[in-house]
Amino acid sequence: MKPQKALHMFQETDKKNPKYIGKEYAIFEKYDGWYGYMDHDSPIMSRQCRAIPSLTEFSKEINLPYAGRLIFEIMVAGTPEFHIMNGILNRSKGDCEAKDAYLLVHDFIPEDGLGTPFMDRYEIASHVVELIGSERVRMASIIATSSLKEAWEHCANKVWLNGGEGVILKNISAGYSEGKRNADLMKIKEEVTLDLLVTGMEIGEGKYCDTLGSLTVKSKNGIEHSISGMTDTDRYAWWDSPDDIIGKVVEVKAMKILSDGSLREPRFKAVRWDKNESEID
């Protein structure tokens, strides 16, 4: 069974009639781990359909109570950087067991049950994890469920503010689309990183009606962008002392660079104190 693939939400948004309209989605944080799965009476497998040597002993501790496929993200405790975790899980010689690895379960495909709606599969997965009874096999939590694009983006913004990658959206009524990429499984993730020059500020609205709402930043080609994503502390500090941020270089993340040079969903990430205007992108 080939893994279902996640579609970037902006790719569906760009269509004339997005297929997500009116549909309810479960929202998960997107974790920077390894895709993994486990079938009944099989070891933990990678996306490439191979057993992972560094999880051999861990696999023996897990006994799936039902026929089907448990799907999860493989994580390593205390290892936030993907390339380090990649090295740990890729070990195949010597003392290779990844003893700090754990599984974040988000799906269970019953045998002959590809058409089972996601929320039913999630409930089954929760029951499977409970029966396994291991601290190293955990459920991935649903942040919220909503049919509103604004709610999905709000959840993504909260994850980004906490330093996370973004969110995964799963259509709660859809079956499992083996090997396909469609609107039943979408992701909101920042893909582009740029260093841009801060040229101005705009006052906010609502919660930020008396302080900084957005920063205006400029790229080397002169195109300006409006960005948000700053902490409340930074907003108030920079609004009171504009010289502390205007003229500085900041790191900006966005989903993509559009054909006209503008950025889709640009977000402030950090001040680049080590760079000056001559080094902007």
Contacts in CASP RR format, 6 or more apart in sequence:
PFRMAT RR
TARGET T0000
AUTHOR 0000-0000-0000
METHOD contacts of the structure
MODEL  1
MKPQKALHMFQETDKKNPKYIGKEYAIFEKYDGWYGYMDHDSPIMSRQCR
AIPSLTEFSKEINLPYAGRLIFEIMVAGTPEFHIMNGILNRSKGDCEAKD
AYLLVHDFIPEDGLGTPFMDRYEIASHVVELIGSERVRMASIIATSSLKE
AWEHCANKVWLNGGEGVILKNISAGYSEGKRNADLMKIKEEVTLDLLVTG
MEIGEGKYCDTLGSLTVKSKNGIEHSISGMTDTDRYAWWDSPDDIIGKVV
EVKAMKILSDGSLREPRFKAVRWDKNESEID
1 69 0 8 1.000
1 109 0 8 1.000
1 178 0 8 1.000
2 178 0 8 1.000
2 179 0 8 1.000
3 35 0 8 1.000
3 37 0 8 1.000
3 47 0 8 1.000
3 71 0 8 1.000
3 178 0 8 1.000
3 179 0 8 1.000
4 176 0 8 1.000
4 177 0 8 1.000
4 178 0 8 1.000
4 179 0 8 1.000
4 180 0 8 1.000
4 181 0 8 1.000
4 184 0 8 1.000
4 185 0 8 1.000
5 179 0 8 1.000
5 180 0 8 1.000
5 181 0 8 1.000
5 185 0 8 1.000
6 168 0 8 1.000
6 181 0 8 1.000
6 185 0 8 1.000
6 186 0 8 1.000
6 187 0 8 1.000
7 181 0 8 1.000
7 182 0 8 1.000
7 183 0 8 1.000
7 185 0 8 1.000
7 186 0 8 1.000
7 187 0 8 1.000
8 186 0 8 1.000
8 187 0 8 1.000
8 188 0 8 1.000
8 189 0 8 1.000
8 191 0 8 1.000
8 255 0 8 1.000
9 20 0 8 1.000
9 149 0 8 1.000
9 152 0 8 1.000
9 169 0 8 1.000
9 186 0 8 1.000
9 187 0 8 1.000
9 188 0 8 1.000
10 255 0 8 1.000
10 256 0 8 1.000
10 264 0 8 1.000
10 265 0 8 1.000
12 18 0 8 1.000
12 19 0 8 1.000
12 20 0 8 1.000
12 183 0 8 1.000
12 186 0 8 1.000
13 149 0 8 1.000
18 183 0 8 1.000
19 182 0 8 1.000
19 183 0 8 1.000
20 149 0 8 1.000
20 169 0 8 1.000
20 171 0 8 1.000
20 183 0 8 1.000
20 186 0 8 1.000
22 147 0 8 1.000
23 147 0 8 1.000
23 171 0 8 1.000
23 173 0 8 1.000
23 183 0 8 1.000
24 145 0 8 1.000
24 146 0 8 1.000
24 147 0 8 1.000
24 171 0 8 1.000
24 172 0 8 1.000
24 173 0 8 1.000
25 145 0 8 1.000
25 146 0 8 1.000
25 147 0 8 1.000
25 152 0 8 1.000
25 169 0 8 1.000
25 170 0 8 1.000
25 171 0 8 1.000
25 172 0 8 1.000
25 186 0 8 1.000
26 118 0 8 1.000
26 119 0 8 1.000
26 122 0 8 1.000
26 142 0 8 1.000
26 145 0 8 1.000
26 169 0 8 1.000
26 170 0 8 1.000
26 172 0 8 1.000
27 142 0 8 1.000
27 143 0 8 1.000
27 144 0 8 1.000
27 145 0 8 1.000
27 146 0 8 1.000
27 151 0 8 1.000
27 152 0 8 1.000
27 155 0 8 1.000
27 167 0 8 1.000
27 168 0 8 1.000
27 169 0 8 1.000
28 106 0 8 1.000
28 140 0 8 1.000
28 141 0 8 1.000
28 142 0 8 1.000
28 143 0 8 1.000
28 167 0 8 1.000
28 168 0 8 1.000
28 169 0 8 1.000
28 170 0 8 1.000
29 140 0 8 1.000
29 141 0 8 1.000
29 143 0 8 1.000
29 159 0 8 1.000
29 164 0 8 1.000
29 165 0 8 1.000
29 166 0 8 1.000
29 167 0 8 1.000
29 168 0 8 1.000
30 159 0 8 1.000
30 164 0 8 1.000
30 165 0 8 1.000
30 166 0 8 1.000
30 167 0 8 1.000
30 168 0 8 1.000
30 187 0 8 1.000
30 188 0 8 1.000
30 189 0 8 1.000
31 73 0 8 1.000
31 75 0 8 1.000
31 104 0 8 1.000
31 140 0 8 1.000
31 165 0 8 1.000
32 80 0 8 1.000
32 82 0 8 1.000
32 164 0 8 1.000
32 165 0 8 1.000
33 73 0 8 1.000
33 74 0 8 1.000
33 75 0 8 1.000
33 82 0 8 1.000
33 85 0 8 1.000
34 46 0 8 1.000
34 47 0 8 1.000
34 73 0 8 1.000
34 74 0 8 1.000
34 85 0 8 1.000
34 86 0 8 1.000
34 89 0 8 1.000
35 46 0 8 1.000
35 47 0 8 1.000
35 71 0 8 1.000
35 73 0 8 1.000
35 74 0 8 1.000
36 44 0 8 1.000
36 45 0 8 1.000
36 46 0 8 1.000
36 47 0 8 1.000
36 71 0 8 1.000
36 72 0 8 1.000
36 73 0 8 1.000
36 74 0 8 1.000
36 103 0 8 1.000
37 44 0 8 1.000
37 45 0 8 1.000
37 69 0 8 1.000
37 70 0 8 1.000
37 71 0 8 1.000
37 72 0 8 1.000
38 44 0 8 1.000
38 45 0 8 1.000
38 59 0 8 1.000
38 62 0 8 1.000
38 64 0 8 1.000
38 69 0 8 1.000
38 70 0 8 1.000
38 72 0 8 1.000
39 45 0 8 1.000
39 64 0 8 1.000
39 68 0 8 1.000
39 69 0 8 1.000
39 70 0 8 1.000
40 64 0 8 1.000
40 66 0 8 1.000
40 67 0 8 1.000
40 68 0 8 1.000
40 111 0 8 1.000
41 64 0 8 1.000
42 51 0 8 1.000
43 51 0 8 1.000
43 52 0 8 1.000
43 55 0 8 1.000
43 56 0 8 1.000
43 59 0 8 1.000
43 60 0 8 1.000
44 51 0 8 1.000
44 52 0 8 1.000
44 55 0 8 1.000
44 58 0 8 1.000
44 59 0 8 1.000
44 62 0 8 1.000
44 74 0 8 1.000
44 103 0 8 1.000
45 51 0 8 1.000
45 52 0 8 1.000
46 52 0 8 1.000
51 59 0 8 1.000
52 74 0 8 1.000
52 89 0 8 1.000
53 91 0 8 1.000
53 92 0 8 1.000
53 96 0 8 1.000
54 88 0 8 1.000
54 89 0 8 1.000
54 90 0 8 1.000
54 91 0 8 1.000
54 92 0 8 1.000
54 96 0 8 1.000
54 97 0 8 1.000
54 98 0 8 1.000
54 101 0 8 1.000
55 74 0 8 1.000
55 89 0 8 1.000
55 97 0 8 1.000
55 98 0 8 1.000
55 101 0 8 1.000
56 97 0 8 1.000
57 97 0 8 1.000
58 97 0 8 1.000
58 98 0 8 1.000
58 101 0 8 1.000
58 136 0 8 1.000
61 134 0 8 1.000
61 136 0 8 1.000
62 132 0 8 1.000
62 134 0 8 1.000
62 137 0 8 1.000
63 132 0 8 1.000
64 70 0 8 1.000
64 128 0 8 1.000
64 132 0 8 1.000
65 128 0 8 1.000
65 131 0 8 1.000
65 132 0 8 1.000
66 108 0 8 1.000
66 110 0 8 1.000
66 111 0 8 1.000
66 124 0 8 1.000
66 128 0 8 1.000
67 110 0 8 1.000
67 111 0 8 1.000
68 108 0 8 1.000
68 109 0 8 1.000
68 110 0 8 1.000
68 111 0 8 1.000
69 108 0 8 1.000
69 109 0 8 1.000
70 105 0 8 1.000
70 107 0 8 1.000
70 108 0 8 1.000
70 125 0 8 1.000
70 128 0 8 1.000
71 105 0 8 1.000
71 106 0 8 1.000
71 107 0 8 1.000
71 108 0 8 1.000
71 109 0 8 1.000
71 125 0 8 1.000
72 103 0 8 1.000
72 104 0 8 1.000
72 105 0 8 1.000
72 106 0 8 1.000
72 107 0 8 1.000
72 137 0 8 1.000
72 140 0 8 1.000
73 103 0 8 1.000
73 104 0 8 1.000
73 106 0 8 1.000
73 140 0 8 1.000
74 89 0 8 1.000
74 101 0 8 1.000
74 102 0 8 1.000
74 103 0 8 1.000
75 85 0 8 1.000
75 101 0 8 1.000
75 102 0 8 1.000
75 103 0 8 1.000
75 104 0 8 1.000
76 84 0 8 1.000
76 85 0 8 1.000
76 88 0 8 1.000
76 89 0 8 1.000
76 98 0 8 1.000
76 100 0 8 1.000
76 101 0 8 1.000
76 102 0 8 1.000
77 100 0 8 1.000
77 101 0 8 1.000
77 102 0 8 1.000
78 100 0 8 1.000
79 85 0 8 1.000
79 88 0 8 1.000
79 100 0 8 1.000
88 98 0 8 1.000
88 100 0 8 1.000
88 101 0 8 1.000
89 98 0 8 1.000
89 101 0 8 1.000
91 98 0 8 1.000
101 136 0 8 1.000
102 135 0 8 1.000
102 136 0 8 1.000
102 137 0 8 1.000
102 138 0 8 1.000
103 136 0 8 1.000
103 137 0 8 1.000
103 138 0 8 1.000
104 138 0 8 1.000
104 139 0 8 1.000
104 140 0 8 1.000
105 125 0 8 1.000
105 128 0 8 1.000
105 129 0 8 1.000
105 137 0 8 1.000
105 138 0 8 1.000
105 139 0 8 1.000
105 140 0 8 1.000
106 122 0 8 1.000
106 125 0 8 1.000
106 139 0 8 1.000
106 140 0 8 1.000
106 168 0 8 1.000
106 170 0 8 1.000
107 118 0 8 1.000
107 121 0 8 1.000
107 122 0 8 1.000
107 125 0 8 1.000
107 176 0 8 1.000
108 121 0 8 1.000
108 122 0 8 1.000
108 124 0 8 1.000
108 125 0 8 1.000
108 128 0 8 1.000
109 116 0 8 1.000
109 121 0 8 1.000
109 176 0 8 1.000
110 116 0 8 1.000
110 121 0 8 1.000
110 124 0 8 1.000
113 176 0 8 1.000
114 175 0 8 1.000
114 176 0 8 1.000
114 178 0 8 1.000
115 175 0 8 1.000
115 176 0 8 1.000
116 124 0 8 1.000
116 175 0 8 1.000
116 176 0 8 1.000
117 172 0 8 1.000
117 173 0 8 1.000
117 174 0 8 1.000
117 175 0 8 1.000
118 170 0 8 1.000
118 171 0 8 1.000
118 172 0 8 1.000
118 173 0 8 1.000
118 174 0 8 1.000
118 175 0 8 1.000
118 176 0 8 1.000
118 184 0 8 1.000
119 172 0 8 1.000
119 173 0 8 1.000
121 175 0 8 1.000
121 176 0 8 1.000
122 142 0 8 1.000
125 139 0 8 1.000
126 139 0 8 1.000
129 137 0 8 1.000
129 138 0 8 1.000
129 139 0 8 1.000
143 155 0 8 1.000
143 167 0 8 1.000
144 151 0 8 1.000
144 155 0 8 1.000
145 172 0 8 1.000
146 152 0 8 1.000
152 167 0 8 1.000
152 169 0 8 1.000
152 188 0 8 1.000
153 188 0 8 1.000
153 265 0 8 1.000
155 167 0 8 1.000
156 166 0 8 1.000
156 167 0 8 1.000
156 188 0 8 1.000
157 229 0 8 1.000
157 267 0 8 1.000
159 165 0 8 1.000
159 166 0 8 1.000
159 167 0 8 1.000
160 166 0 8 1.000
160 190 0 8 1.000
160 229 0 8 1.000
160 253 0 8 1.000
160 267 0 8 1.000
161 229 0 8 1.000
161 231 0 8 1.000
165 189 0 8 1.000
165 190 0 8 1.000
166 187 0 8 1.000
166 188 0 8 1.000
166 189 0 8 1.000
166 190 0 8 1.000
167 187 0 8 1.000
167 188 0 8 1.000
168 185 0 8 1.000
168 186 0 8 1.000
168 187 0 8 1.000
169 185 0 8 1.000
169 186 0 8 1.000
169 187 0 8 1.000
169 188 0 8 1.000
170 184 0 8 1.000
170 185 0 8 1.000
171 183 0 8 1.000
171 184 0 8 1.000
171 185 0 8 1.000
174 184 0 8 1.000
174 185 0 8 1.000
175 184 0 8 1.000
177 184 0 8 1.000
177 185 0 8 1.000
188 255 0 8 1.000
188 265 0 8 1.000
189 255 0 8 1.000
190 253 0 8 1.000
190 254 0 8 1.000
190 255 0 8 1.000
190 265 0 8 1.000
190 267 0 8 1.000
191 253 0 8 1.000
191 254 0 8 1.000
191 255 0 8 1.000
191 256 0 8 1.000
192 253 0 8 1.000
192 254 0 8 1.000
192 255 0 8 1.000
192 256 0 8 1.000
192 257 0 8 1.000
192 263 0 8 1.000
193 251 0 8 1.000
193 252 0 8 1.000
193 253 0 8 1.000
193 269 0 8 1.000
194 219 0 8 1.000
194 251 0 8 1.000
194 252 0 8 1.000
194 253 0 8 1.000
194 254 0 8 1.000
194 263 0 8 1.000
194 281 0 8 1.000
195 249 0 8 1.000
195 250 0 8 1.000
195 251 0 8 1.000
195 252 0 8 1.000
195 272 0 8 1.000
195 275 0 8 1.000
195 279 0 8 1.000
195 280 0 8 1.000
195 281 0 8 1.000
196 217 0 8 1.000
196 218 0 8 1.000
196 219 0 8 1.000
196 225 0 8 1.000
196 249 0 8 1.000
196 250 0 8 1.000
196 252 0 8 1.000
196 280 0 8 1.000
196 281 0 8 1.000
197 217 0 8 1.000
197 218 0 8 1.000
197 219 0 8 1.000
197 247 0 8 1.000
197 248 0 8 1.000
197 249 0 8 1.000
197 277 0 8 1.000
197 280 0 8 1.000
198 215 0 8 1.000
198 216 0 8 1.000
198 217 0 8 1.000
198 245 0 8 1.000
198 246 0 8 1.000
198 247 0 8 1.000
198 248 0 8 1.000
198 249 0 8 1.000
198 250 0 8 1.000
199 216 0 8 1.000
199 217 0 8 1.000
199 218 0 8 1.000
199 224 0 8 1.000
199 246 0 8 1.000
199 247 0 8 1.000
200 215 0 8 1.000
200 216 0 8 1.000
200 242 0 8 1.000
200 246 0 8 1.000
201 212 0 8 1.000
201 213 0 8 1.000
201 214 0 8 1.000
201 215 0 8 1.000
201 216 0 8 1.000
201 238 0 8 1.000
201 239 0 8 1.000
201 242 0 8 1.000
201 245 0 8 1.000
201 246 0 8 1.000
202 212 0 8 1.000
202 213 0 8 1.000
202 214 0 8 1.000
202 215 0 8 1.000
202 216 0 8 1.000
202 226 0 8 1.000
203 209 0 8 1.000
203 210 0 8 1.000
203 211 0 8 1.000
203 212 0 8 1.000
203 213 0 8 1.000
203 239 0 8 1.000
204 211 0 8 1.000
204 212 0 8 1.000
204 213 0 8 1.000
204 214 0 8 1.000
205 213 0 8 1.000
208 235 0 8 1.000
211 235 0 8 1.000
211 236 0 8 1.000
211 239 0 8 1.000
212 230 0 8 1.000
212 234 0 8 1.000
212 235 0 8 1.000
212 236 0 8 1.000
212 238 0 8 1.000
212 239 0 8 1.000
213 228 0 8 1.000
213 235 0 8 1.000
214 226 0 8 1.000
214 227 0 8 1.000
214 228 0 8 1.000
215 226 0 8 1.000
215 227 0 8 1.000
215 228 0 8 1.000
215 230 0 8 1.000
215 245 0 8 1.000
215 250 0 8 1.000
215 268 0 8 1.000
216 224 0 8 1.000
216 225 0 8 1.000
216 226 0 8 1.000
217 224 0 8 1.000
217 225 0 8 1.000
217 226 0 8 1.000
217 227 0 8 1.000
217 250 0 8 1.000
217 252 0 8 1.000
217 266 0 8 1.000
218 224 0 8 1.000
218 225 0 8 1.000
218 280 0 8 1.000
219 225 0 8 1.000
219 280 0 8 1.000
219 281 0 8 1.000
220 280 0 8 1.000
220 281 0 8 1.000
221 261 0 8 1.000
223 261 0 8 1.000
223 262 0 8 1.000
225 252 0 8 1.000
225 262 0 8 1.000
225 263 0 8 1.000
225 266 0 8 1.000
226 266 0 8 1.000
227 250 0 8 1.000
227 252 0 8 1.000
227 266 0 8 1.000
227 267 0 8 1.000
227 268 0 8 1.000
228 267 0 8 1.000
228 268 0 8 1.000
229 267 0 8 1.000
229 268 0 8 1.000
230 238 0 8 1.000
230 268 0 8 1.000
234 245 0 8 1.000
237 244 0 8 1.000
238 244 0 8 1.000
238 245 0 8 1.000
245 271 0 8 1.000
247 277 0 8 1.000
248 271 0 8 1.000
248 272 0 8 1.000
248 273 0 8 1.000
249 271 0 8 1.000
249 272 0 8 1.000
249 275 0 8 1.000
249 276 0 8 1.000
249 277 0 8 1.000
249 279 0 8 1.000
249 280 0 8 1.000
250 268 0 8 1.000
250 269 0 8 1.000
250 270 0 8 1.000
250 271 0 8 1.000
250 272 0 8 1.000
251 268 0 8 1.000
251 269 0 8 1.000
251 270 0 8 1.000
251 271 0 8 1.000
251 272 0 8 1.000
252 263 0 8 1.000
252 266 0 8 1.000
252 267 0 8 1.000
252 268 0 8 1.000
252 269 0 8 1.000
253 266 0 8 1.000
253 267 0 8 1.000
253 269 0 8 1.000
254 263 0 8 1.000
254 264 0 8 1.000
254 265 0 8 1.000
254 266 0 8 1.000
254 267 0 8 1.000
255 263 0 8 1.000
255 264 0 8 1.000
255 265 0 8 1.000
256 263 0 8 1.000
256 264 0 8 1.000
257 263 0 8 1.000
257 264 0 8 1.000
258 264 0 8 1.000
END
